[in-house]
Amino acid sequence: MATPAAAAPASERRDHGKRVVIAWIVLSVIATPLVVLVLGPQLPPGHATVQAAGQVVDNTVLTAIVTPVVCLLAVFFVYALSQFRHTGGALVDGPPLRNDNRVQVLWIVITSVTVLFLAAFGTYELLQDGSGGGQGPNPIALPSGPKLQIQVIGQQWEFTYRYPSYGGVETPQLVLPANTQIELHVTSLDVIHSFWAYELGVKADANPGVDNIAFVKTKGPLTFHVRCAELCGLWHGYMFNTGRVVPASQFASWVKGQERDFAPVAKYLPRYSTIYLPDPQRRAG
Amino acid sequence: MTVARRLVGFNLLTACVLGVGGWYAGWYGAHAVVGPSLDYFGDIDFNELSLVLAYLGGVLGFLIGLGFLNYPISRMRGYPPSLREKETGGVGRYFGLCTDHKVVGIQYLIGIGFFFFIGGLNAMLIRTELLRPDHQVWPAGTYLTLVGLHGTMMMGMFTSGILGPFGNYLIPILIGARRMAFPRIEALTFWLLMAGGVILETTVFFGGFPTGWTGYQPLGTQANPGMDCYYLFFALVGISMTLLGINMIATIVTMRAPGLTWSRLPIFVWGVLSTSALMVLAAPVLIATLLMALLDRTAQTNFFIPSQGGSPYLYENLFWFFGHPEVYVLALPGFAIVLEILPVFARKPLWGYRLAVAGLLGVSLLSFFVWQHHLFVSGINADLRPFYMFSTELISIPTGFTFICGMMTLWRGRIRYSVPMLFCLSWFFNFLIGGLTGVFLSDTPSDTTTHGSFFTMAHFHYTIMGGLVFAFFAGIYYWVPKMTGFQLNERLGKIHFWTMFILFNSTFFPLFIAGFLGQPRRVVTYAHNLQFINDWVSVSAFLLGGSMLVFLYNFVKSLVFDRVPAPADPWGSKSIEWQLPSPVPVHNFDRIPVFSGDPYGYGEGTGPFPIPAGAPAGMN
């Protein structure tokens, strides 16, 4: 359907397509490594855990795929909008190009291949270690090896943490041993919250009556931030805290101290369970 | 005398009086039936049932006052069918029930524009709070209500943002008809939306609502009575959307003029058709969901209350089954406007017509299969995440069709940079950023961090404000001369465009960084190290509001004071609406046109459509 080149006026005979493609390839070849090297290390959420580092890899790959797309459109629009600009008052029609099957097929093939690659790569990354996301009561991405179970309980408007392997002790701050595979059981007592430990690369919704499991493998010691990432009512904005990853020996002594402090109130709390159903609720005031 | 008579007829004034009357009738009626309160707080008048019935009574009174019952009653009394409502001329038509699709289109433009500015004002107030990381300008409850009002108003009202004004005004003209298939339903969709908008704003008298535009359960069950306003607003929007969609589909399928085959339809009509299909299939789910939530609050049912056997997951599923098609209800008309306007200013036919149509239909089909990507970390159906990741990423293929068709239409064109064209071109920029950041959100591992953060918020502002609102303004600058008969000031239009484009990006691009650095959505406080970004964004947002004032000034100045008559075809378009006088006469066409091609014959030697043609007058 394309108009033969001979029929076009002289100014139209320049090979616009070839110019755009060459400029695009040159720009992409320069920009993509640059973006990966400069922007890649800045991408969230850092390398504090295995899951977080996996997400950084994932974000870097996505950025690397996105860069040539941005380059293509940038080159195309800069070229087209400057070259094909019409000045002067009279209306002049352009060539009546209605279709070009080669361009269509090429475009569909390229976008489809990109999409298939993205989906396959994302699935591969996801199934390796769950990428820190909440997986519900029956997780599919199970990291191997022994895991330390910790329960995260959301309520309006704070998170508390129970350690079932240490007598169900409940603490207001999350403390994790370093270099350990952790199994987080996230649940809620009232409305939906979302447990977001930014530096750990963990996010899991806390649903009432649901045991939402997420995995994270800690590395070295650090202090991390916990925020609620799902609107949960009046003081949602103040539902944040810090947590710590500490060496295993320090963790052992910390948890022993917690057990001692916790003993007097333990009998007033419900027994450890994967979910807690509070009394039928109405208003919170 | 005539003035007094007009005031007591069926018009907006009567409607408001009867609406308030209906409200109190419902309120006291329900109190009389169920007693003062169903709830724990007998001393505080938290009677949810009364409130809901009051609003329903108010809406009913409002519609009766507008005259929506006149026709059914006169038919029951044996009068013959007629379309009397549109015969009354003058400005009064715009303040009441009118079945002229052109009047309804302009009513929609003004009505939705009004609520758009209110929603934008709410955004300014939100940004005022976020100027400081921990200082509270608004009480926490007020802040959440502002967040909810902004989100709900924009998401609710703008479902009809393009179909309402431009769809209603242009669809009959573009398909060569004299009216919509169901003119009274057309008027009803508009007035339901306006009643809903007022109801949503009155939430401030009942304590506001804390849930944002998603209304998640069980937070919605424990909220103030103001929550009911949210449910009623969205349910009315849902009803309005369903009716609008049915009306559009019926009109486009059955009322096309002779010669207007499916392959000759303007791409805008295809966009409206695919959007309408989404509306008809998705909005009833919303209505049912909100009814269930309302019953939970008023009739002590337990659909969504977990401690009594209900499931918040059920609400999330139902809401997003509506909610994801809904964002394409917002985006698709934007695609269609851009593809409709590009050929006019590139002076070339629309490239790849079939591919463009396939893109619109493909997006609307796929949008029903992606909703659980909103629930990647919720713990629901964890084993389905790879599927939803795949289906979400699939949508970028038909979206890419729109891009390639638009880009190839520009290719080797004779591009003129008028104001509508500038808005269309900026759509590509904004939607590219919105779409590519969507890739990060659709990728489940990457979504773990970006989910529910400002990254998400920036993403959908790029797609919805950058996609829909920019296309909306393109439509305004392009079609308002046709709708009103007066030109908009080109110079002020360009000032508006450039300030809006730059400030929009300056407002929303930094929010990607804020999200990457860990700022969750809808928070009243944030980390101190994010203050610079947030202050930058707030200042940009205020200036963006100023840019909207430039538009408002231009709109009022050009249409009320300058009143420069617009020529019939200021853009040199070959589409049919530009072959009619500006503004379009009441009956659109003296004779029904016969179409001999599509409206994109630039450079092919074909002239614009001949309007007077063979078919007999009075067909419709």
Contacts between the chains, C-beta under 8 A, distances in Angstrom:
chain1	res1	chain2	res2	distance
A	12	B	412	6.4
A	16	B	411	7.4
A	16	B	412	6.6
A	43	B	516	7.2
A	44	B	449	5.3
A	44	B	516	4.7
A	44	B	517	7.0
A	44	B	518	7.3
A	45	B	449	4.9
A	45	B	518	7.6
A	51	B	448	7.6
A	54	B	445	6.4
A	55	B	445	5.6
A	55	B	446	6.2
A	55	B	448	6.1
A	55	B	449	5.8
A	58	B	443	6.4
A	58	B	445	4.5
A	58	B	446	5.0
A	59	B	440	6.9
A	59	B	446	5.4
A	62	B	439	6.0
A	62	B	440	5.7
A	62	B	443	6.1
A	62	B	446	6.1
A	65	B	439	7.7
A	66	B	436	4.8
A	66	B	439	6.5
A	69	B	432	7.8
A	69	B	436	6.5
A	70	B	432	7.1
A	70	B	436	6.9
A	73	B	403	7.7
A	73	B	407	7.8
A	73	B	428	7.0
A	73	B	432	5.6
A	76	B	407	5.9
A	77	B	407	7.9
A	77	B	425	7.5
A	77	B	428	6.8
A	77	B	429	7.8
A	80	B	407	7.3
A	80	B	410	4.9
A	80	B	411	6.2
A	80	B	413	7.9
A	80	B	415	7.6
A	81	B	410	7.5
A	81	B	415	6.6
A	81	B	425	7.1
A	84	B	346	7.5
A	84	B	410	6.6
A	84	B	411	7.3
A	84	B	412	6.0
A	84	B	413	5.1
A	84	B	414	6.9
A	84	B	415	5.1
A	85	B	415	5.5
A	85	B	417	7.5
A	86	B	347	7.3
A	86	B	413	7.8
A	86	B	414	3.8
A	86	B	415	5.7
A	86	B	416	5.4
A	91	B	347	6.6
A	91	B	414	7.9
A	91	B	572	4.5
A	92	B	347	6.4
A	92	B	414	4.8
A	93	B	347	4.6
A	93	B	348	7.3
A	93	B	414	6.8
A	93	B	602	4.6
A	93	B	603	3.6
A	94	B	346	6.2
A	94	B	347	4.8
A	94	B	348	4.1
A	94	B	412	5.8
A	94	B	413	4.1
A	94	B	414	4.9
A	94	B	602	6.7
A	94	B	603	5.6
A	95	B	348	6.9
A	95	B	412	5.7
A	95	B	603	5.9
A	96	B	348	6.7
A	96	B	349	5.3
A	96	B	601	7.5
A	96	B	602	6.6
A	96	B	603	4.0
A	96	B	604	4.5
A	97	B	348	6.5
A	97	B	349	7.2
A	97	B	351	6.1
A	97	B	408	7.2
A	97	B	411	7.0
A	97	B	412	6.9
A	98	B	349	5.0
A	98	B	350	7.8
A	98	B	351	6.4
A	98	B	352	7.7
A	98	B	353	7.1
A	99	B	351	6.7
A	99	B	352	5.5
A	99	B	353	7.8
A	100	B	351	7.9
A	100	B	352	8.0
A	100	B	408	7.3
A	103	B	404	7.1
A	103	B	408	6.5
A	104	B	352	6.1
A	104	B	355	5.8
A	104	B	404	7.3
A	107	B	400	6.6
A	107	B	401	8.0
A	107	B	404	4.7
A	108	B	397	7.1
A	108	B	400	8.0
A	111	B	396	6.6
A	111	B	397	5.0
A	111	B	400	4.5
A	112	B	397	6.0
A	114	B	396	8.0
A	115	B	393	4.8
A	115	B	394	6.0
A	115	B	396	6.0
A	115	B	397	6.0
A	118	B	393	5.1
A	118	B	439	6.7
A	118	B	442	8.0
A	118	B	443	6.7
A	119	B	386	7.4
A	119	B	389	5.9
A	119	B	390	4.1
A	119	B	393	5.3
A	119	B	394	8.0
A	122	B	386	7.5
A	122	B	389	5.1
A	122	B	393	7.8
A	122	B	442	8.0
A	122	B	443	4.5
A	122	B	444	5.8
A	122	B	445	6.2
A	122	B	446	7.7
A	123	B	386	4.3
A	123	B	389	6.7
A	123	B	390	7.6
A	125	B	445	4.5
A	126	B	385	6.5
A	126	B	386	6.6
A	126	B	389	7.5
A	126	B	444	4.8
A	126	B	445	5.3
A	127	B	386	7.6
A	131	B	444	6.6
A	131	B	445	3.6
A	131	B	448	5.2
A	132	B	448	4.8
A	133	B	376	6.1
A	133	B	377	4.6
A	133	B	385	7.8
A	133	B	444	6.4
A	133	B	445	7.5
A	133	B	447	7.3
A	133	B	448	4.4
A	134	B	377	4.5
A	134	B	378	6.5
A	134	B	379	4.4
A	134	B	382	7.7
A	135	B	379	6.5
A	135	B	382	4.0
A	136	B	378	7.9
A	136	B	379	3.7
A	136	B	380	6.2
A	136	B	381	7.1
A	136	B	382	4.4
A	137	B	379	7.2
A	138	B	382	7.0
A	138	B	383	7.8
A	139	B	382	6.2
A	140	B	382	5.6
A	140	B	383	4.8
A	186	B	379	7.5
A	190	B	218	7.2
A	190	B	222	7.7
A	191	B	216	7.5
A	191	B	218	5.4
A	191	B	219	4.2
A	191	B	222	7.0
A	192	B	216	5.5
A	192	B	217	8.0
A	192	B	218	7.7
A	192	B	219	6.9
A	192	B	312	5.8
A	192	B	378	7.9
A	194	B	377	6.9
A	194	B	451	7.9
A	194	B	452	5.8
A	196	B	452	7.3
A	196	B	518	8.0
A	196	B	520	6.7
A	198	B	449	7.3
A	198	B	518	4.2
A	201	B	448	6.2
A	201	B	449	6.3
A	202	B	448	7.3
A	203	B	377	4.7
A	203	B	448	5.0
A	203	B	449	6.9
A	203	B	451	5.7
A	203	B	452	7.3
A	204	B	377	5.5
A	204	B	379	6.5
A	205	B	375	7.9
A	205	B	377	5.7
A	205	B	378	4.2
A	205	B	379	5.8
A	207	B	306	7.6
A	207	B	312	5.9
A	207	B	313	7.1
A	207	B	378	6.9
A	207	B	379	6.3
A	208	B	218	6.8
A	208	B	306	4.3
A	208	B	307	7.1
A	208	B	312	6.8
A	209	B	306	4.0
A	209	B	307	7.4
A	209	B	311	8.0
A	210	B	313	7.6
A	210	B	379	5.8
A	212	B	378	7.4
A	212	B	379	3.4
A	213	B	379	7.6
A	214	B	377	8.0
A	225	B	518	6.7
A	225	B	527	7.6
A	227	B	518	7.2
A	227	B	520	5.4
A	227	B	523	7.8
A	228	B	520	7.0
A	229	B	451	7.0
A	229	B	452	3.9
A	229	B	453	6.8
A	229	B	520	4.4
A	229	B	521	7.6
A	230	B	216	7.4
A	230	B	452	5.9
A	231	B	144	7.4
A	231	B	147	8.0
A	231	B	210	7.3
A	231	B	211	6.4
A	231	B	212	5.0
A	231	B	214	7.7
A	231	B	216	7.1
A	231	B	219	7.2
A	231	B	521	7.4
A	231	B	522	4.7
A	232	B	219	6.4
A	233	B	144	7.8
A	233	B	210	5.2
A	233	B	219	5.7
A	233	B	222	7.6
A	233	B	223	8.0
A	234	B	140	5.1
A	234	B	141	5.7
A	234	B	144	7.0
A	234	B	210	6.2
A	235	B	140	6.1
A	236	B	144	7.5
A	236	B	522	6.7
A	236	B	523	6.5
A	236	B	524	7.6
A	237	B	140	6.7
A	237	B	143	7.7
A	237	B	522	7.8
A	237	B	523	4.0
A	237	B	524	3.3
A	237	B	525	4.6
A	237	B	526	8.0
A	238	B	140	8.0
A	238	B	524	7.5
A	238	B	525	6.1
A	240	B	525	7.9
A	277	B	306	7.0
A	277	B	307	5.0
A	278	B	307	6.1
A	279	B	307	7.0
A	280	B	305	7.2
A	280	B	307	5.1
A	280	B	308	5.8
A	281	B	218	7.2
A	281	B	221	7.8
A	281	B	222	6.0
A	281	B	305	7.7
A	281	B	307	6.7
A	282	B	39	7.1
A	282	B	40	6.0
A	282	B	221	7.9
A	282	B	222	6.4
A	283	B	39	7.8
A	283	B	40	7.3
A	283	B	41	7.8
A	283	B	46	8.0
A	283	B	222	5.3
A	283	B	223	7.8
A	283	B	224	7.8
A	284	B	222	5.1
